[in-house]
Amino acid sequence: MTQQSPSARPSRAERRASARQTEKARTHSEGGPINPGGISPLRLPFIAIVIFAAFCLLPRVLSSSTLLLSYGLAVGALAALFVYLRMAVSSSGRELTYQFVPVRVHYVQMTLQACIYTYWGLYWDEVYTHIPLIVSQVAFYYALDMMVSWSRRDNWIFGFAPIPIVFSTNLFLWFHDDWFWLQFVLIAAIVLFKEFVRWQRNGRSVHIFNPSSIALFVFSLALIFTSSTGMTWGAEMAGTLQRPPNIYFLLFGLGVVVQALFSVTLVTLASAAVVFVFGTWFTHTTGEYYFIDSNVHAAVFLGMHLLVTDPVTSPRRMTGKVIFGGLYGAAVLAAYAILQHYQAPQFYDKLLCVPFLNLMVRALDRWSEAFSAKFHPLQLLQRFGPMKLNYAHMAMWAGLFATMVGTGFLGRGNSLQQVECENNNADSCLAYGLTMIAGQSGEPVAKLRGGEAIGRACNLGLAAGCQSLSRFVKNGGLEEFQKGCDKGDMVACYLSGWVRAKGQGVRRNDGDALRYFAQSCAGQFKPACEAVIELNPKQ
């Protein structure tokens, strides 16, 4: 063989051009046509920035100087990046392309998440008022994603992926208008993590972390350590997601669609099984719920269906999926206890463990493959094929869910009274509260929940509710409110102050009442803030 002379070797520029052609050929074969709309590639980010800038005209944005500034800063950052990209492409002579590649998992997730927003918004008005801001984040994501992608390669592959990523993120964390610029930083972090933090898996370069979960993890830690949770709607979001009736049934039904299409059933099944077994033991042992007001909070149940079931960042082997899901359930329980110990907001429990699990998926798949090779029953199961096995897993999950409902683990029995109480029906609040205190609901005795419901009835002006509240407070209810307050229940803090301010079953003490109102107000419970002003107008 003759050795090629140095002069005959391709130059670096020629090698880069060849690589670009290879990339274009590969991506063309994987998806739709290059530049399907005929629009010049560099016009796309300009159009996306203009669309995003148009959200500055929303009445909500125009009415808030801080919110308008947040959007202005985001538009400015995108415009600066666009100028840089245009200059870089012009000086290098690169030819940019783009390609539309729809992926089924993305538009399925997008549709199911939209269903959650629609139902949730029926019981919390803030959801619907926030929808335009969520859509603006989608526009921001598209604009940033295409420019970051073109800064590293010639071809941008786009589809529906940004929509479910933004939707998923906004199901767990929003920033208040005064701090909304951080929402765009959060979305930018997702884009950068997805683009730069990658590894090889089954011969392909894929992102390591679930895109929304890694950014939520980083921001959650920052908010916890800086005691800045009050900048967000996080506590209200976790609380109000529990409000819609039959929310568990909705999440189960939507989850079944994902499980049928993408074979992630074992992850949800294993995580739910761990929480079910532990929660049942805890309630039987202590007579209380582990998650203060429920065996498994709706937001945690949502995390079991969304945060850990991304096919790209979860194991692909059966044994790995079981371990992965089980570890998520155990990690949520542990995170809740740790946050409670350090008196940090406990709704972060479901957001803190996913990235650690994502780092384990390759090792779990390798271990699962080795285990399957040695454990012969698993080899026999493989003969049924992945589709039949997934249907069997779905049947097991349906059986577990039916057990959770049938045993009252998911709060069966008082849902109608509870929902009517949430809708300010004082009689329902009183009936629900008395049932919970008496322990006649088929659920464990939950004095705190019952006391809060009776307090709501009294607060709504029901005389019988106030009489019951006085009796509850005299019979140890005040201690229940204070224990709940110490665990981070802002309603319990409010009621600890309210009964003192009104002399309801306890001697009136405005000083102590103001202290509890202030604590509840700091936790973003608005009635407490109003009570602080009423009790201390000079503040």
PEHU-V604713 format. One line per field, one symbol per residue. ss: DSSP state (~ for helix, > for strand, _ for the rest). psi: psi as a letter, one per 30 degrees, with the letter a starting at -180 (. if undefined). Layout:
ss->???
psi->???
This chain:
ss->_____~~~___~~~~~~~~~~~~~~~~~~~___>______~~~~~~~~~~~~~~~~~_~~~~__~~~~~~~~~~~~~~~~~~~~~~~~~~~~____>>>>___~~~~~~~~~~~~~~~~~~___~~~~~~~~~~~~~~~~~~~~~~~~~~____>>>>__~~~~~~~~~~____>_~~~_~~~~~~~~~~~~~~~~_>>>>__>>>>___~~~~~~~~~~~~~~~___~~~>_~~~~~~~______~~~~~~~~~~~~~~~~__~~~~~~~~~~~~~~~~~~~~~~___________~~~~~~~~~___________~~~~~~~~~~~~~~~~~~~~~~~~____~~~~~~__~~~~~__~~~~~~~~~~~~~~_~~~~~~~___~~~~~~~~~~~~~~~~~~~~~________~~~~~~~~___~~~~~~~~~~~~~________~~~~~~~~~~~~~___~~~~~~~~~~~~~~~~~~~~~~~~___~~~~~~~~~~~~~_______~~~~~~~~~~~~~___~~~~~~~~~~____
psi->kkkkleffkkleeeeeeeeeeeeeeeeeffbalkhefgkkeffeeeeeeeeefffffkeeeffjeeeeeeeeeeeeeeeeeeeeeeeeeeffgljkllkjjkkeeefeeeeeeeeeeeeeffgjffeeffeeeeeeeeeeeeeeeeeeeffflfkkklbfefefeeeeefffkkklefgfffeeeeeeeeeeeeefjllkjhgkjlkekkeeeeeeeeeeeeeefghgffflgeeeeeefffekkheeeeeeeeeeeeeeeghgefeeeeeeeeeeeeeeeeeeefglkehdglejkeeeeeeffefggjfegllfleeeeeeeeeeeeeeeeeeeeeeeeghlkfffeffffeeeeeffeeeeeeeeeeeeffjeeeeeefffleeeeeeeeeeeeeeeeeeeeefgeggkegeeeeeeefghjeeeeeeeeeeeefhgffllkieeeeeeeeeeeeffgjeeeeeeeeeeefhgeeeeeeeeefggjfeeeeeeeefeefhjglkkjeeeeeeeeeeeefggjeeeeeeeeefiff.
